[in-house]
């Protein structure tokens, strides 16, 4: 896995991207609720395939999901992914903290 501006990190197919990123000691994204409801960990997937667990459509509307926007806490890779942080303009709960 790769998030722009951060070293590559491993992620199993049964692990969400945010969990794998944290396990690797990386913090290129802000972290919020970790449950798909706040939108803080929005990413744009530019390459690769993934399975997405349910996430708030207020944070990632279906038309944006089709364009590759997702929440890192809700996607699990099927192939290597290339991602970048996406604007949090659709966050449901804008309170976020930077990962430690």
N, C-alpha and C positions, 0 to 999 in steps of 0.2 A: 504494500500500500504506500501511497505517497500523497501527502498534502503539501501543496506549493509552499516553499520556504522552510520545509522541515525535512529531516532525513527520512528515508524509507523505513517502514516498520512492518513486521509480520502480522497477519490477521487470519485466524482460522475461519472456515465457513460457518461455524456455529458461534461466532463471537461478533459483537457489533464493533464497528470501526472506532467509536469513541473509547470503548473498553480496551481495545488493542493498543490504541494510541497511548492511553494512560499507563497500561502495563509496560509499554516500551519506554516510559519516562519522558514522553513528549507532551508538549502543551501548546500546539499551534492554534487551538480553538478555545474559545470561552466555553465554560460548562455551566449548565443550568440545572434543570430538573432531572435529566437523564432518563426521562420516560416518554419523550415524544410530544410533550405538551407546550414547551416554552419557546422553541424555535431558536434558541441561542447557539446551538451547534450546527447551524445550516451550512451545508456544503454544496458545491456544484461539482458533480461527477462528470469529468470530461472524457474519461476512457474507462472501459471495463463494465462488467455486469454485476448486479447485486440483487438481493432479495430485500424488500422493505417491509418491516413490521408496521402496524398502524401508527400513524402520526397525525397530529392536529392539522386539519385542512385549512385552518386559519393561518398556520405558519407555513405550510407547504400546500398550496392549492393544487388540485389535479393537473391543471395546465402547466404549472411550474414543475411538478414531478415528472411529467413527460419530457421536459427540457433538461432533466438531470439534476434538479434541485432535490435535496433530501436532508434529513437530520442524521448526523453521524451516529447518534445514539440508537437509531432505528434501522440502520442498514447493515447487512451482513454480506460479505463479498462472495461472488461465484467465480470471479477471476480477479487478477490484480486491478486495483483501482487507482486512477489519477484524479485528484480532487483539489479544489481550492476553497478557501473560506468564502461563504456567500454573505451578502449584506443581510443584516438582521432587521430589515425594514418591515417584516411581517411577524415579528415576535409577538407572541401572546402576552408574555410577561417579561418586559425588558430588563428586569433585574438580573444581572449575571455577574459571575465572578471569574476572574482569570484562573485557569488551572494552576495549581501550585506545583 
